[in-house]
Structures are given as structure tokens and as C-alpha cells.
């Protein structure tokens, strides 16, 4: 293995390690509560607690909102299975998934050296 190749692999390994540590630690600071977009769509409405759960009253964009297809997914709301104790695990799984997909794409799309045809007659 050449020095350049070794340095490249060392860089990517360090990058992956730092990304995993940040995801595992900083994911606990992520908030599943409404963000700016959610707050903007709730303007003009009031959230009322009922026996059936929360209900919106008033006139706002959020009254027409529906959950997306992955709302009940295993990593929804920055948690594994909806359990807030596993927020860091969800972050690490997200980073691993991203690294696998990106690494796979880079590997498939990488530039390969041109093959030389040694069987040519001169």
C-alpha cells in the first residue's frame, strides 16, 4: 500500500470515527418538538387536548397535514422505536447508513485506470 493510499484511508477512517462520535453524542440534543416550519404552519390554530388526543382548532395550514409514510418507521423522531433513550443510537445508525450508501456510490462510480491492450501486433 502506497503512502498516499494509506493517508487517504487514515483520513476517511478518522472522518468516519469523528462523524460517529458526533452523531452518538449530539443526537441527544436533537429535539422532536416542533421546529420553525411546524410553528409557522400552526399559526392561526390552537392545540386542544381531547380524549382522543391532540386536536387543532382554528384556521391554519397544519389542519390539512398528514403524517408521511415513514412516520411510524424505526428511526422516526430521532429515536429508535420511539424510545428517547436511544436517540444516540438513531444518530449513529443514520451516519452508518449514510457512509455505506455514499461509500458504495463512490466505489461504483470511481475512476478506474484505462486497461492497456498488450495483445496488439506491431
ABEGO torsion letter per residue (X at the ends): XBAAAAAAAAAAAAAAAAAAAAAAAAAAABBABBBAAAAAAABGBBBBBBAAEBBBBEBBAAAABBBBAAAABAABGGBBGGBAAAAAAAAAAAAAAAAAAAAAAAAAABBBBBBBBAABBX
